[in-house]
Amino acid sequence: MERKRGLTLDSGGQLNNGITIKSPQELRAMREAGLVVAETIEVLLRSLEPGMKTRALDAIASREIKRLGAKPAFKGYRGFPATICVSINHEIVHGIPGERVIREGDIVSLDVGAVVDGYYSDSAVTAPAGKASPEALRLIKTTRQSLQLGIRQAVPGNRIGDIGAAVQQHAESAGYGVVREYVGHGIGRALHEEPAIPNFGEPGKGILLRPGMVIAIEPMLNQGTWHTQALDDGWTVVTADGKLSAHFEHTVAITDEGPQVFTALNGQQASQESTN
């Protein structure tokens, strides 16, 4: 048994609640995986345009992840058939790439994961294809800001409720619904680990954040109700009222120096971006 900051850990760095505390070597591997994800998303955003099929984005991501020496995190995960998730307009998460043609003004959510040396990183972004409506752009901006505000709360001594409360307050003050059925998560040697990271909550409530924890924070905001519906394909989740949804996500390490954003090319700076 090992003692770290007064907590009991097993030989694998796991707390008694199932949460893992990563070693410096593990954090480095996750940062490498995060850079693969960040670079892949940059390529996807440059490639996104009206008229292309969603499967073309999947092919680009597959090629880029492999070129960078990593493995796709999603393909085959619980049977998921593609490298990335592509969700459009009222689709919230887990959209399957295929023959659908992206149209002018669509908003497109891209969810990307990669594995390096057995360690995962996960990130998502929503962007317009061509010229989107002011209402759609406002939703995208607010969702991105909600993520940034959540990341700022990811410091030792805070609790999971502080992250969710920051996201929820910003989103709901702008008039948006915060998805509740799907939440963020711990991440490491598995894509989904403990703890769950809701995008709603009360300040000062929930599990204590400790150095060495790594979490995926991922606000999903809807123009209308927060209620969702799963489609018959077994994966795609849509808004219950058919209104637009946006999704942003970063993999974030809790450190004594502040949040380290593994899935941003600029690392910690991503948590310090302006929310204006």
N, C-alpha and C positions, 0 to 999 in steps of 0.2 A: 504493500500500500504506500501511496505517496501523499504528502500533504502540500497543498498549494493555497495560499491566502486563507488558511483556516478551513479549507474544504477537503472532504475525503474524496480522493480519486482512485479509480482502479488503474491497472497497468496500462490501459488504453486511453487514459485521460478522461474518463467518463464520470460525470457527477452522479449522485444517487438518484437524480430525477431523469436520467437518460440523456442529459445535455453533455456534449463533448467539449472539452477545453483543448484547443489545438496547440501543438508545440510550434516553436519558430520554424522548424523545417516543414511542418504541415502548412503553415501560413504561407510560406514561400511557394509551395506547390499550388496552393489555391490562388495565389496572386498570378502565377503563370497561366493557370486556366482562365482567370478573369481577363487577362490581357488578350487571350485568344478570342474570348467572347466579345470584348470591346472592339477589337479590330474587325471581327466579322460583322458586327452591327454597323460599323462605319462603312464597310463595303456595301452592305445591304441598303443603307440609306442613300448612298450615291447611285445605286442601281434602280431604286424604286421609281417607277413612272407609270402613268396611265397606259393601258393597252397591253401590259405584260400579264402573264398568267402567274398565279401564286406558286405553281410548281417551279417556275423559273427562279424565284427567290430561294426556294428550298435547295435547288441545284447549286446556286451561288454559295449559299451557306455551307453546304456539304463540301464543296471544293475548297473553300477558304479554311475551314476548320482542319481539314486533312493537310492542307498545305502548311499550316502552322504547327503540325506535328501532334495534334490532339485528336480526340474522338468526340463525336456528337454525343451529348448527354441524353437526348430525348428519344432517338431512334431505337425502337424496340422496348422502350420503357413501358412496362405494363401493356405492351402490344401497340404502342403508338407507332404509326407507319412512316413518319417523316423525320427529317433532321431538325426542323424548327416548327413552331406554331405561327400561323399567319391568320389573324382575326381581323375582320373588316366591319367597320361601321357599328352595327348593333351587336356584333360578336364580341364577347368580353375576353375570353381566353380559350386556348386549346383548339383553335381552328386548324383543320388539316389542309395543307397545301394540295392543290390539284389543278383542275382545268378552269377554275374561275378566273375571269379577266378583271383586272383592277381598272376602275373607271376614274375619270377626272372628278376630283372632289372627294373621293373616298378617303377615310382615315384608316390607316393600316397599322395594326399592332404586331410587332415582331418579337417573339420570345425565343431566346437563344441560350443554349447550355453547352458546355464543353467539359471534357475530362482530361486531366494531365496527371500521369503517375497515380491514377486511382482517386484523385481529388476533383470535386465538382465546383463549377461556378455557373451562375444563372443570372440573366439580365433580360429586360424587356424595354421597348420603346414604342411609342405611337407617333406616326408622322403622316402628313397629308400626301396624297398622290396628286400632283398638280396643285390647282388652286382650290382650297376648301373654303367652306363658309366661315364667316366670323364666329358663329356659334360653335362650330367644330373646333376652330383654333383656340377659342377660349377654354373649352373642355380640355384640350391637350395641354395647354399652358398650366391650368390649375392642377391637373394630375401630376405633371412634372414638379411643380412647386410643392405639392403635398409630399412627394417622395423626398425632396430636399429637406423639408421640415422634419420628416420622420427620421432621416439620417442624422440630423443634428442632435436628436435625443438619444442616439445610440452610443452612450458613453458609460463607463463604469459607474455604478452607484444608482443609475436610473433603472427604471423597470419597464417591462414590455408595454404596460399601459401608457407610459409616457410617449412611446412611439405612436401607438394607435390614436391617442388623444390628439397629438399634433396633426396627424393626417386628417382625422375626422373633423376637427374644428375648422381647418382651412377649407376642406371640401364642402362641408355643409353650409359654411358661411357664404359660399359662392352659389349655393342652391343645388348642389349635386348630391346624388345618392351614393353612399359608400357600400360596395359589395361586402356582404357578410359571410356568404357560404364558402367563399374561397379567400384564403389568407396567405401571408408569407410564412416562412419556415426556416428552421435551422438547416445548415448545409455543411458538407464535409466529405467524408468517404461515401456518403449516400446523397442523392439529389434532395431528398426530403428527410430531415432529421428533426428531433425536438430542439427548441420549442416551436409551437405555432406563434406566428406574429400577426395578429389581427390588425386591420386598418381602422379600428375603432377601439375605444377603451377609456379608462379613467386614469388620470395622472397619479403616479405613486402606487398603482396596483399591478399585480402580476409578478412574474419571475424577475429576480434581480439580474441585471446585466453585469457580466464579469469579464475581465481581460481574457482573451483567448477564445471567446465565443465568436462564431461566425453565423450570420443570419442573412436571409434574403428578405428585404423589405419591398413589397410590391402593391402599391395602391391601385385599385381598380375603381374608377369613378364613372357613374352613369348620369346622363342628362336628366333622367326621370327617376323612377323607383329603383331601390337597391335590389329588388327581387330579381332572380335569375331563372333560366330554364335551360335544361340540357337537351340537345337535339338527338335525333335517332341514331346518328353515327357513333354515339357513345362517348364522344369527346367534346365537341363544340358546345360552349356555353354562351347563351345570348341573354340580352336584357328581356325581362318579362313583358315590357311594354313596347318593345321594338325601337326604342330611342338609342342614341349613340352611346358608346362606351370607350374609355381610354385606359391604358395600362402602362405603367412604368415600373421598373424593378432594377435594383442593384444588389450585389452580394457585398456585405459589409462586415468587416472584422471589428470587434470591440477591443480597443487598446487603451493603454494609459495615456497615449499621445492624442487620443481622439479617434473618431471613426475613420477607418481605412477602407476606401471604396475599391474593391478588387476589380470590379467590372467597368471602371472608368479609366481611360487612357492617362488621365491626370491624377489618379489615385485619390488622396485625401481631399484635393481641391474640389472634387465633385460635391462634397458635403458642405462646402462653403460658398457655393454659387448664390448669386442674388436671387431672391424670390420676388423681385419687383416685376 
